[in-house]
Amino acid sequence: MVPFAIFRQISEKPIDFRTSTLPPPMNILNRYIAVRIAKTVLVTLALSLGVVWTTEAIGRLELVTDNGSGLVFLKVASLLLPGVIPDTLPFALAIAVALTLQGMNRDSELAVIANSGGGRRQLLRPIFLVALVCAGAAFYIQNVVSPASWREVRTLIAESQAELILFALQENSSRTLPGGITIQIGARDDAGQLTSILIADRRNEDDPTLIYADRAVVDKNRAEPILSLRNGQIHRGDSSYVSIINFDRYGISLYDFTGSNSPQVSFGNKEAPFKLLAGMEPILPPYRNTPDSYRKELHVRLTSWIYCFTFAALTLAALGQPRTNRNASIGIVPPLLLALGLRWAGFTVEDMATDRPEIIPLIYLIPLLGLIFFLWVFMSGRTLFGALTLPRIRLRRKAQTA
């Protein structure tokens, strides 16, 4: 609970809006609220990102235990986090503001602020200051950090695509790759080596090749990574003529498993820098020539940060007014569900905007109209979800009349 001295400073010098005597830009109460919300935002965001990162790591648990693949998957899981932050940050802010306002109402701090002449600006200023910082961080991450991390992820996946295919193979199972190669492994030992490996190469129908090896290991210490086979045989030819070659060591390029001679990287709208989306740079390889998706991505990046202000205004409209203990049972769930529905509507419009450019203005209208409406509700003294308490009031009045 905030020290009562903070509210005493406000109550001793009430604000006279008729003479335009406004409070200082950041007084003690503003700093208290801003710091309290900022700490909660950081904790909520850290927990959310921790869940996302853990989910990615657990999803790759079998691969992480293989030799040499752990660092790759941990790096990929970490590089995916910047792409999640811009959409997670507004919800973290909404949760932080809701928890802070609910706690202040429970400790009667909102009632003290309202009765001391502080007005609604005492809440609006610190909350929107934190929202401004969150919006700036979301805009920077989505337009600078996230595209770079997505490009790094695509590059890592392209460079290790064949190796990932090998590690993704289950024991005693086979898989046919796009290049025309079928591969089967018997087991995988603790050192990451493959045992009882069988490779059927049918890229050339006139000269099919069947390779069997007791052991195999990925050799990365070369300019071109290879699958090094040990102690095996090569069967070449059709049913009428077959040549058998025994070998102690035999290498196969990992690029053969992908059907290409080199790692191929293709970037889309998520990986594109802001200058390319804005038309300041031409669309050249390795970026795909999909101008419709780039146009939609540009408008998404220009509007996603607005949801920080929209959700801050939403929680203010729902929980920013003092409530009695009997009327404070709404909790934080209804405003968070409303925020989720609002963002879901935004995602739906964004997905449709690629093929229907005429609805692109809705990408802007959804967060902006929500922001204006929720600010009007809060500044006019109204409260979202206030109708939930009306049945109790009616029952109480009937009881008094009786």
C-alpha positions as CSV (number, residue, x, y, z in Angstrom):
1,M,0.0,0.0,0.0
2,V,1.3,3.4,-0.9
3,P,2.4,5.7,2.0
4,F,-0.4,8.0,3.0
5,A,2.0,10.9,2.8
6,I,1.7,10.8,-1.0
7,F,-2.0,11.4,-0.9
8,R,-1.7,14.0,1.9
9,Q,0.5,16.1,-0.4
10,I,-2.3,16.0,-3.0
11,S,-5.1,16.6,-0.6
12,E,-3.4,19.6,1.0
13,K,-3.1,21.3,-2.3
14,P,-6.1,20.4,-4.4
15,I,-5.9,21.0,-8.1
16,D,-8.0,23.9,-9.4
17,F,-8.7,23.2,-13.1
18,R,-10.7,26.4,-13.5
19,T,-7.5,28.4,-13.1
20,S,-5.5,25.9,-15.2
21,T,-3.2,25.1,-12.2
22,L,-2.1,21.7,-13.5
23,P,0.1,19.3,-11.5
24,P,3.7,18.9,-12.3
25,P,4.6,16.6,-15.2
26,M,5.5,13.7,-12.8
27,N,4.7,14.1,-9.2
28,I,5.3,11.6,-6.5
29,L,2.0,9.8,-7.1
30,N,2.6,9.6,-10.8
31,R,6.0,8.1,-10.3
32,Y,4.6,5.6,-7.8
33,I,1.9,4.4,-10.2
34,A,4.3,4.3,-13.2
35,V,7.0,2.4,-11.4
36,R,4.5,-0.1,-10.0
37,I,3.0,-0.7,-13.5
38,A,6.4,-0.9,-15.2
39,K,7.6,-3.6,-12.7
40,T,4.5,-5.6,-13.3
41,V,4.9,-5.3,-17.1
42,L,8.4,-6.6,-16.9
43,V,7.5,-9.5,-14.7
44,T,4.4,-10.4,-16.9
45,L,6.4,-10.1,-20.1
46,A,9.3,-12.2,-18.7
47,L,6.9,-14.9,-17.7
48,S,5.1,-14.9,-21.0
49,L,8.4,-15.1,-23.0
50,G,9.6,-17.8,-20.6
51,V,6.5,-19.9,-21.4
52,V,7.1,-19.4,-25.2
53,W,10.7,-20.2,-25.0
54,T,10.1,-23.3,-22.9
55,T,7.4,-24.5,-25.3
56,E,9.8,-24.2,-28.2
57,A,12.6,-26.0,-26.2
58,I,10.3,-28.8,-25.1
59,G,9.0,-29.2,-28.6
60,R,12.6,-29.9,-29.7
61,L,13.5,-32.0,-26.7
62,E,14.5,-35.1,-28.6
63,L,16.6,-33.0,-31.0
64,V,18.3,-31.0,-28.3
65,T,19.7,-34.2,-26.8
66,D,21.4,-35.1,-30.1
67,N,25.1,-34.3,-30.6
68,G,25.7,-30.8,-31.9
69,S,22.0,-29.9,-32.4
70,G,21.3,-28.5,-29.0
71,L,22.9,-25.1,-29.6
72,V,21.2,-24.8,-32.9
73,F,17.7,-25.3,-31.5
74,L,18.3,-23.2,-28.5
75,K,19.5,-20.4,-30.7
76,V,16.5,-20.8,-33.0
77,A,14.1,-20.8,-30.0
78,S,15.8,-17.6,-28.7
79,L,15.7,-15.9,-32.0
80,L,11.9,-16.5,-32.2
81,L,11.3,-14.4,-29.1
82,P,11.6,-10.9,-30.7
83,G,8.8,-11.9,-33.1
84,V,6.5,-12.6,-30.2
85,I,7.2,-9.5,-28.1
86,P,5.2,-6.9,-30.2
87,D,2.0,-8.9,-29.9
88,T,2.7,-9.9,-26.3
89,L,3.6,-6.5,-24.9
90,P,0.1,-4.9,-25.1
91,F,-1.4,-7.8,-23.2
92,A,1.4,-7.6,-20.6
93,L,0.6,-3.9,-20.2
94,A,-3.1,-4.6,-19.9
95,I,-2.5,-7.2,-17.2
96,A,-0.1,-4.9,-15.3
97,V,-2.5,-2.0,-15.4
98,A,-5.4,-4.2,-14.4
99,L,-3.5,-5.7,-11.4
100,T,-2.3,-2.3,-10.3
101,L,-5.7,-0.6,-10.5
102,Q,-7.3,-3.5,-8.8
103,G,-4.8,-3.4,-6.0
104,M,-5.1,0.3,-5.6
105,N,-8.9,0.0,-5.4
106,R,-8.6,-2.8,-2.8
107,D,-6.4,-0.6,-0.7
108,S,-8.7,2.4,-1.1
109,E,-6.0,4.3,-2.9
110,L,-8.3,5.1,-5.9
111,A,-10.9,6.5,-3.5
112,V,-8.3,8.7,-1.8
113,I,-7.1,10.0,-5.2
114,A,-10.7,10.8,-6.3
115,N,-11.5,12.6,-3.0
116,S,-8.3,14.6,-2.9
117,G,-9.0,16.6,-6.0
118,G,-6.3,14.8,-8.1
119,G,-8.7,13.9,-10.9
120,R,-8.5,11.3,-13.5
121,R,-5.3,12.7,-15.0
122,Q,-3.4,11.4,-11.9
123,L,-4.1,7.9,-13.3
124,L,-4.0,8.8,-17.0
125,R,-0.6,10.4,-17.1
126,P,1.5,7.6,-15.5
127,I,-0.4,4.8,-17.3
128,F,0.0,6.4,-20.7
129,L,3.6,7.2,-20.0
130,V,4.3,3.5,-19.5
131,A,2.2,2.7,-22.5
132,L,4.3,5.2,-24.6
133,V,7.5,3.3,-23.5
134,C,5.9,0.0,-24.4
135,A,4.6,1.2,-27.7
136,G,8.0,2.6,-28.6
137,A,9.7,-0.7,-27.7
138,A,7.1,-2.7,-29.6
139,F,7.6,-0.5,-32.7
140,Y,11.4,-0.7,-32.6
141,I,11.4,-4.5,-32.0
142,Q,8.9,-5.2,-34.8
143,N,10.6,-3.0,-37.4
144,V,14.3,-3.5,-36.5
145,V,15.0,-6.4,-34.2
146,S,12.3,-8.9,-35.3
147,P,13.1,-8.8,-39.1
148,A,16.8,-9.4,-38.4
149,S,16.0,-12.3,-36.0
150,W,13.7,-13.9,-38.6
151,R,16.3,-13.6,-41.3
152,E,18.8,-15.3,-39.0
153,V,16.3,-18.1,-38.2
154,R,15.7,-18.6,-41.9
155,T,19.4,-18.7,-42.6
156,L,20.0,-21.2,-39.8
157,I,17.2,-23.5,-41.0
158,A,18.4,-23.3,-44.6
159,E,22.0,-24.1,-43.6
160,S,21.0,-27.0,-41.4
161,Q,17.9,-28.2,-43.2
162,A,19.4,-31.6,-44.2
163,E,20.9,-32.1,-40.7
164,L,17.6,-31.3,-39.2
165,I,16.0,-33.9,-41.5
166,L,18.5,-36.5,-40.2
167,F,17.9,-35.7,-36.6
168,A,14.1,-35.6,-37.1
169,L,14.1,-39.2,-38.3
170,Q,12.6,-41.6,-35.8
171,E,14.3,-45.0,-35.2
172,N,13.3,-47.8,-37.4
173,S,11.4,-45.5,-39.7
174,S,12.0,-44.2,-43.3
175,R,11.4,-40.9,-45.0
176,T,11.4,-39.9,-48.7
177,L,13.0,-36.5,-49.2
178,P,12.0,-34.0,-52.0
179,G,15.3,-34.6,-53.8
180,G,14.4,-38.3,-54.5
181,I,16.3,-39.9,-51.7
182,T,14.8,-42.3,-49.2
183,I,16.6,-42.7,-45.9
184,Q,16.1,-45.1,-43.0
185,I,18.0,-45.4,-39.7
186,G,18.0,-48.3,-37.3
187,A,19.0,-46.4,-34.1
188,R,20.7,-43.4,-32.7
189,D,23.3,-43.8,-30.0
190,D,24.1,-41.4,-27.1
191,A,27.0,-39.8,-29.1
192,G,24.6,-38.7,-31.9
193,Q,25.8,-41.3,-34.4
194,L,23.3,-43.1,-36.6
195,T,23.5,-46.9,-36.8
196,S,22.2,-49.3,-39.4
197,I,21.5,-46.6,-42.0
198,L,20.0,-47.4,-45.4
199,I,19.9,-44.8,-48.2
200,A,18.0,-45.4,-51.5
201,D,19.0,-42.9,-54.2
202,R,16.5,-42.8,-57.1
203,R,17.3,-39.4,-58.5
204,N,18.6,-41.2,-61.6
205,E,16.0,-43.8,-62.6
206,D,18.5,-45.4,-65.0
207,D,21.1,-45.9,-62.3
208,P,19.5,-46.4,-58.9
209,T,21.8,-46.6,-55.9
210,L,21.4,-48.4,-52.6
211,I,23.8,-47.6,-49.8
212,Y,24.0,-49.4,-46.5
213,A,26.4,-48.5,-43.6
214,D,26.9,-49.7,-40.1
215,R,27.4,-46.2,-38.7
216,A,27.1,-42.6,-39.9
217,V,27.9,-39.2,-38.5
218,V,27.5,-35.6,-39.7
219,D,30.9,-34.0,-40.4
220,K,30.7,-30.2,-40.2
221,N,34.5,-29.6,-40.3
222,R,34.4,-29.0,-44.0
223,A,33.5,-26.3,-46.4
224,E,30.5,-28.4,-47.4
225,P,29.0,-30.5,-44.6
226,I,28.7,-34.2,-45.4
227,L,27.2,-37.4,-43.9
228,S,30.2,-39.6,-43.3
229,L,29.3,-43.3,-43.6
230,R,31.4,-46.1,-42.1
231,N,31.7,-49.8,-43.0
232,G,29.1,-50.3,-45.7
233,Q,28.3,-51.3,-49.2
234,I,27.1,-49.5,-52.3
235,H,24.7,-51.3,-54.7
236,R,24.4,-49.7,-58.1
237,G,22.4,-50.8,-61.2
238,D,19.0,-52.3,-62.0
239,S,17.7,-55.8,-61.5
240,S,19.7,-57.1,-64.5
241,Y,23.1,-55.8,-63.5
242,V,24.2,-54.8,-60.0
243,S,27.7,-53.7,-58.9
244,I,28.6,-54.0,-55.3
245,I,31.3,-51.8,-53.7
246,N,32.5,-52.2,-50.2
247,F,33.8,-49.1,-48.4
248,D,35.3,-48.2,-45.0
249,R,34.3,-44.5,-45.4
250,Y,32.0,-42.8,-47.8
251,G,30.7,-39.2,-47.8
252,I,27.4,-37.8,-49.0
253,S,26.8,-34.1,-49.3
254,L,24.0,-33.0,-47.0
255,Y,22.8,-30.7,-49.7
256,D,21.8,-33.8,-51.7
257,F,19.1,-34.4,-49.1
258,T,17.5,-31.0,-49.9
259,G,17.6,-31.4,-53.7
260,S,20.0,-28.4,-54.1
261,N,23.7,-27.8,-54.5
262,S,23.8,-25.1,-51.8
263,P,21.7,-23.8,-49.0
264,Q,18.8,-21.7,-50.3
265,V,17.4,-18.8,-48.3
266,S,14.1,-17.2,-49.2
267,F,12.8,-14.2,-47.2
268,G,9.2,-13.1,-47.0
269,N,7.3,-10.2,-45.4
270,K,8.2,-11.0,-41.8
271,E,12.0,-10.9,-42.7
272,A,11.7,-7.7,-44.8
273,P,13.2,-4.5,-43.4
274,F,11.0,-1.5,-43.1
275,K,12.6,0.3,-46.0
276,L,11.7,-2.5,-48.4
277,L,8.1,-2.5,-47.1
278,A,7.8,1.3,-47.5
279,G,9.0,1.1,-51.1
280,M,12.4,2.8,-50.4
281,E,14.3,-0.3,-51.6
282,P,13.5,-2.6,-54.6
283,I,12.3,-6.1,-54.1
284,L,15.3,-8.3,-55.1
285,P,16.3,-11.9,-54.2
286,P,16.5,-13.4,-51.7
287,Y,13.2,-11.6,-50.9
288,R,10.2,-13.1,-52.6
289,N,8.3,-11.0,-55.1
290,T,5.0,-10.8,-53.2
291,P,4.1,-7.1,-53.1
292,D,0.6,-7.7,-51.6
293,S,2.0,-9.4,-48.5
294,Y,4.6,-6.6,-48.1
295,R,1.9,-3.9,-48.4
296,K,-0.2,-5.7,-45.7
297,E,2.9,-6.2,-43.5
298,L,3.7,-2.4,-43.7
299,H,0.3,-1.4,-42.3
300,V,0.5,-4.1,-39.6
301,R,3.8,-2.7,-38.4
302,L,2.5,0.8,-38.4
303,T,-0.5,-0.1,-36.2
304,S,0.5,-2.9,-33.9
305,W,2.1,-0.5,-31.3
306,I,-1.2,1.4,-31.0
307,Y,-2.7,-1.6,-29.1
308,C,-0.5,-0.6,-26.1
309,F,-2.5,2.6,-25.8
310,T,-5.8,0.9,-26.6
311,F,-5.4,-1.7,-24.0
312,A,-4.2,0.8,-21.4
313,A,-7.3,2.9,-22.0
314,L,-9.5,-0.3,-21.9
315,T,-8.3,-1.2,-18.4
316,L,-8.6,2.4,-17.3
317,A,-12.2,2.4,-18.5
318,A,-13.0,-0.9,-16.8
319,L,-11.1,-0.5,-13.5
320,G,-10.1,3.1,-13.2
321,Q,-13.0,4.3,-11.1
322,P,-13.2,3.7,-7.3
323,R,-15.5,0.8,-6.4
324,T,-16.8,-0.4,-3.1
325,N,-15.9,-3.9,-2.0
326,R,-19.4,-5.1,-3.1
327,N,-19.0,-3.6,-6.6
328,A,-15.3,-4.6,-7.0
329,S,-16.0,-8.2,-7.9
330,I,-15.6,-7.7,-11.6
331,G,-11.9,-8.6,-11.5
332,I,-9.5,-8.4,-14.4
333,V,-11.0,-11.2,-16.5
334,P,-13.7,-9.2,-18.4
335,P,-11.4,-6.4,-19.6
336,L,-8.7,-9.0,-20.6
337,L,-11.3,-11.0,-22.5
338,L,-12.4,-7.8,-24.2
339,A,-8.8,-7.0,-25.1
340,L,-8.3,-10.5,-26.5
341,G,-11.4,-10.2,-28.6
342,L,-10.3,-6.8,-29.9
343,R,-6.9,-8.1,-30.9
344,W,-8.4,-11.2,-32.4
345,A,-10.5,-8.9,-34.6
346,G,-7.3,-7.1,-35.6
347,F,-5.6,-10.3,-36.5
348,T,-8.6,-11.4,-38.6
349,V,-8.6,-8.2,-40.6
350,E,-4.8,-8.4,-41.0
351,D,-5.0,-11.9,-42.5
352,M,-7.8,-10.8,-44.9
353,A,-6.0,-7.7,-46.0
354,T,-3.4,-9.6,-48.1
355,D,-6.1,-10.5,-50.7
356,R,-8.5,-7.7,-50.0
357,P,-6.6,-4.4,-49.9
358,E,-9.8,-2.4,-49.6
359,I,-10.1,-3.4,-45.9
360,I,-6.7,-2.1,-45.0
361,P,-8.2,1.0,-43.3
362,L,-9.8,-1.4,-40.8
363,I,-6.3,-2.3,-39.6
364,Y,-6.1,1.3,-38.3
365,L,-9.7,1.8,-37.3
366,I,-9.9,-1.1,-34.9
367,P,-7.2,0.1,-32.4
368,L,-7.9,3.8,-32.9
369,L,-11.7,3.6,-32.5
370,G,-11.1,1.4,-29.4
371,L,-8.7,3.9,-28.0
372,I,-11.0,6.8,-28.5
373,F,-14.0,5.0,-27.1
374,F,-12.3,3.7,-24.0
375,L,-10.8,7.1,-23.3
376,W,-14.2,8.7,-23.6
377,V,-15.7,6.2,-21.2
378,F,-12.9,6.8,-18.6
379,M,-12.8,10.6,-18.9
380,S,-16.6,10.9,-18.7
381,G,-16.7,9.1,-15.4
382,R,-18.4,6.0,-16.8
383,T,-17.3,2.5,-16.2
384,L,-17.1,-0.5,-18.5
385,F,-19.1,-3.6,-17.3
386,G,-21.0,-1.3,-14.8
387,A,-24.2,-3.0,-15.9
388,L,-23.1,-6.1,-14.0
389,T,-23.9,-4.4,-10.7
390,L,-27.4,-3.1,-11.7
391,P,-29.4,-6.2,-10.8
392,R,-28.1,-6.0,-7.2
393,I,-29.0,-2.3,-7.0
394,R,-32.6,-3.1,-8.2
395,L,-33.0,-5.9,-5.7
396,R,-31.7,-3.7,-2.9
397,R,-34.1,-0.9,-3.8
398,K,-37.0,-3.4,-3.9
399,A,-36.0,-4.7,-0.5
400,Q,-35.9,-1.1,0.9
401,T,-39.3,-0.3,-0.6
402,A,-40.9,-3.4,0.9
